[in-house]
Amino acid sequence: MSPNASVDADTATDAVLLKLDRNIFHHGGLGVIRSLGRLGIRVHAMREDRFAPAGASRYARGSALPMPACADPADVLELLDRLAGRLPGPALLVATDDAGAILLAEHGDKLRPRYLFPNPPADLPRRVAGKATLAEICRAAGVPHPATMVPVDAAEATAFADAYGYPVVAKVNLPWSADKAVGLQSTTVVHSRHAMLGLVARARRATGDGPDTGLLLQEYLPPGPDGTRQDWFFHGYFDASARCLFGHTGIKERSFPVHAGLTSYGRWAPNERLRAEAVALLSGLGYQGAVDLDYRRDPRDDSYRLLDFNPRLGAQFRLFQDSAGIDVVRALHLDLTGRDVTAGEAVPDRTLVVENFDPIAALAYRREGHLSVRSWLASVRAADEAAWFSFDDPVPFLLTGARTLWQAAEHRLRR
């Protein structure tokens, strides 16, 4: 029996993707489209343009509307309200980025009952998505977290780095669109004082007269005795009573940028200790909905330090499809349409590769001496799930390849 066959989905309830980050290479949206679309659920994809890879999926039943030019709540709510009038009934609303999750928590009451979506405490998504406020939450909850500060100027930034030593992890602490305007990566590993000063200067151009640099600095957690790092993540779904109906842990085999970015090759790795810590934190906060937490194991005290808290669906959620065909977005759809979420058995060592980022990441790991060309090729061939390629839905993969090449050519021409 196919895993899809055991999922008792309500195919009469459509799904709509809420996507405010104009990143055409965000593969989480395509994962939602395929996961629900294969169950016969109509999925309406909000996309950047007519050639956006995810929107070209055979399982995307139609483009909702062009993405809003900015994340102004009034404009987004008006767009969704217009769309609701064209749908056959209340639809599931799935946020694929932090900005969408925050908007729904703070302004979503105006969309009920035309849409179905979780109802966490109104201030919680913004607090956990904020790099500085997450550190405060961790301190209050007794959750291990890297040493963190928000420097007000270059002097404080360099003083922090001098105290903890280079490298230092720098994260953008700006509104979701400002970092795009100045070309900053969300996370950067800073290796020198010169690089720190340059990063602060670029961030300052985005903040203008802001009260700080627009950056959050964290200590760089050391590798283990064998020179490798253990970067973990937890993906789950919590119901209206903050109970975990579905949740599993995985490990980043490779990431892009290396050791600091998104998962380019992930593996399902059960870790009951980490899962229990994650569930206790989320239930204690009264969290509802899909969630993606990033951790790094600290070999100094054998703790798992929480690095990032994404109050929405994680991009690599398709790694966790269990023996009954349940994944995070299917659990979300089942629960909000009044069905039981009957999870199956875990599938340890199931793997997922992100084809447009993993080759670049592999080069960095090879330079470090942790990966050979042969072992990389073997891992890619053995991957159980690909972010973009699928035999039953090839067009998104082809468009991703074409647009990746086009962007690389544009970058070379600009240089």
KAZIZI-V281118 format. One record per pair of residues at least 24 apart in sequence whose C-alpha atoms are under 8 Angstrom apart, sorted by the first residue. I is the first residue (numbers start at 1). J is the second residue. Records with the same first field share a line. If there is no record, write none. Layout:
I->J / J
This chain:
2->325
3->323 / 324 / 325 / 326
4->38 / 39 / 324 / 325
5->325
6->324 / 325
7->39 / 324 / 325 / 326
8->334 / 339
9->39 / 41 / 333 / 334 / 339
10->41 / 334 / 337
11->39 / 40 / 41 / 42
12->41
13->41 / 42 / 89 / 90 / 91 / 92 / 337
14->41 / 42 / 43 / 44 / 87 / 89 / 90 / 91 / 92
15->41 / 42 / 43 / 44 / 91 / 92 / 93 / 94
16->43 / 44 / 45 / 46 / 64 / 91 / 92 / 93 / 94
17->43 / 44 / 45 / 46 / 93 / 94 / 95 / 96
18->46 / 93 / 94 / 95 / 96 / 100
19->46 / 47 / 67 / 95 / 96 / 97 / 100
20->67 / 68 / 70 / 71 / 97 / 99 / 100
21->97 / 99 / 176 / 177
22->48 / 67
24->48 / 52 / 53 / 54
25->53 / 400
26->315
27->54 / 315 / 316 / 387 / 388
28->96 / 313 / 314 / 315 / 316 / 317 / 387
29->54 / 96 / 315
30->54 / 55 / 57 / 387 / 388
31->315 / 316 / 317 / 318 / 387
32->329
33->57 / 59 / 60
34->59 / 60
35->318 / 329 / 330
36->329 / 330
51->399
52->399
53->395 / 396 / 397 / 399 / 400
54->396
55->396
56->395 / 396
57->393 / 394 / 395 / 396
58->393
70->177
71->99
73->103 / 107
77->110 / 111
80->111
81->111
84->114 / 115
89->114
90->114 / 115 / 116
91->115 / 116
92->116 / 117 / 333 / 336
93->117
95->312 / 313
96->312 / 313 / 314 / 315
97->312 / 313
98->125 / 129 / 310 / 311 / 312
99->176
101->125 / 311 / 312
102->126
116->336
117->289 / 336
118->239 / 240 / 288 / 289 / 336
119->240 / 288 / 289
120->240 / 286 / 287 / 288 / 289
121->286 / 287
124->287
125->311
128->309 / 310 / 311
129->308 / 309 / 310 / 311
130->173
131->171 / 173 / 216 / 308
132->173 / 216
134->308 / 309
138->306
141->281
143->281 / 305 / 306
144->303 / 304 / 305 / 306
145->305 / 306 / 307
146->218 / 219 / 220 / 221 / 305 / 306 / 307
147->218 / 219
148->216 / 217 / 218 / 219
149->216 / 217 / 218
150->212 / 213 / 214 / 215 / 216 / 217
151->212 / 213 / 215 / 216 / 217
152->211 / 212 / 213
153->200 / 212 / 213
154->197 / 200 / 213
157->196 / 217
158->193 / 196 / 197
160->217
161->219
164->219
165->219
166->190 / 191 / 192 / 220
167->191 / 192 / 219 / 220
168->217 / 218 / 219 / 220
169->217 / 218 / 219 / 220 / 260
170->215 / 216 / 217 / 218
171->215 / 216 / 217
172->203 / 214 / 215 / 216
173->214 / 215 / 216
174->207 / 214 / 215
178->206
179->203 / 206
181->206
182->206
187->260 / 261
188->257 / 260
189->260
221->296 / 298
222->298 / 299
223->298 / 299
224->298 / 299
225->299
229->259 / 296 / 297
230->296 / 297
231->259 / 294 / 295 / 296 / 297
232->294 / 295 / 296 / 297
233->292 / 293 / 294 / 295
234->275 / 278 / 291 / 292 / 293 / 294
235->290 / 291 / 292 / 293 / 313 / 314 / 317 / 328
236->290 / 291 / 292 / 328
237->288 / 289 / 290 / 291 / 328 / 331 / 332
238->287 / 288 / 289 / 290
239->288 / 289 / 335
240->288 / 289
241->286 / 288
242->282 / 283 / 286 / 287 / 288
243->283
244->279 / 283
245->331 / 341 / 343
246->327 / 328 / 331 / 343
247->275 / 328
248->275 / 320
249->274 / 275
254->358 / 361 / 362 / 365
255->358 / 361
256->357 / 358 / 360 / 361
257->361
258->361 / 364 / 365
263->316 / 354
264->352 / 353 / 354 / 355 / 357 / 358 / 361
265->351 / 352 / 353 / 354 / 358
266->316 / 319 / 351 / 352 / 353
267->319 / 348 / 349 / 350 / 351 / 352
268->319 / 320 / 347 / 348 / 349 / 350 / 351
269->348 / 349
270->348
274->304
289->332
290->314 / 328 / 329 / 332
316->352 / 387
318->352 / 385
319->350 / 351 / 352 / 385
320->347 / 350
321->347
322->346 / 347
323->347
350->383 / 384
351->382 / 383 / 384 / 385
352->383 / 384 / 385 / 386 / 387
353->380 / 383 / 385 / 386 / 387
354->386 / 387 / 388
355->386 / 387 / 388
356->400 / 401 / 404
